[in-house]
């Protein structure tokens, strides 16, 4: 299974991921974006977020 991963050091907090795909990405209490735990991630939606990420910091990783 693939899981989206965020490289926080490259994240510019543009919130494109949380706006486009709130079922997968959310802003935590510390002010960082995190990936929610899911059994399966919506590949098409996550691929769209990866394509539009301003920080180019989201990628797929085999879980």
C-alpha positions as CSV (number, residue, x, y, z in Angstrom):
1,X,0.0,0.0,0.0
2,X,1.2,3.5,-0.8
3,X,0.9,6.3,1.7
4,X,1.4,10.1,1.1
5,X,4.3,11.6,3.0
6,X,5.0,15.3,3.7
7,X,8.6,16.6,3.9
8,X,7.8,19.2,6.5
9,X,11.2,21.0,6.0
10,X,10.1,21.9,2.4
11,X,6.4,22.7,3.3
12,X,5.5,26.3,2.7
13,X,2.1,25.9,4.5
14,X,0.1,26.9,1.4
15,X,-2.7,24.6,2.5
16,X,-3.5,23.4,-1.0
17,X,-3.4,19.9,0.3
18,X,-5.8,20.6,3.2
19,X,-8.2,22.6,1.0
20,X,-8.2,20.1,-1.9
21,X,-8.1,16.8,0.1
22,X,-9.2,17.4,3.7
23,X,-10.0,13.6,4.0
24,X,-6.3,12.9,3.8
25,X,-4.5,16.1,5.0
26,X,-5.1,18.4,8.0
27,X,-3.4,21.2,9.9
28,X,-2.5,20.0,13.4
29,X,-2.5,22.0,16.6
30,X,1.2,22.7,16.2
31,X,0.5,24.4,12.8
32,X,2.0,21.7,10.6
33,X,0.2,19.7,7.9
34,X,-0.2,16.0,8.7
35,X,-1.5,12.9,6.9
36,X,-4.4,11.2,8.5
37,X,-4.2,7.4,9.0
38,X,-6.4,5.6,6.4
39,X,-6.7,2.0,5.2
40,X,-6.5,3.2,1.6
41,X,-5.7,6.7,0.2
42,X,-7.6,8.2,-2.8
43,X,-4.7,8.1,-5.3
44,X,-6.3,10.4,-7.8
45,X,-6.9,13.1,-5.3
46,X,-3.5,12.8,-3.7
47,X,-1.8,12.8,-7.1
48,X,-3.6,16.1,-7.8
49,X,-2.4,17.6,-4.5
50,X,1.2,16.4,-5.3
51,X,1.0,18.0,-8.7
52,X,-0.2,21.4,-7.3
53,X,1.9,21.5,-4.1
54,X,3.8,24.8,-4.0
55,X,6.5,23.4,-1.8
56,X,6.9,20.2,-3.9
57,X,7.0,18.4,-0.5
58,X,4.4,15.6,-0.8
59,X,5.3,12.2,-2.3
60,X,4.2,8.6,-2.2
61,X,5.9,6.0,0.0
62,X,5.3,2.3,0.2
63,X,3.9,1.5,3.6
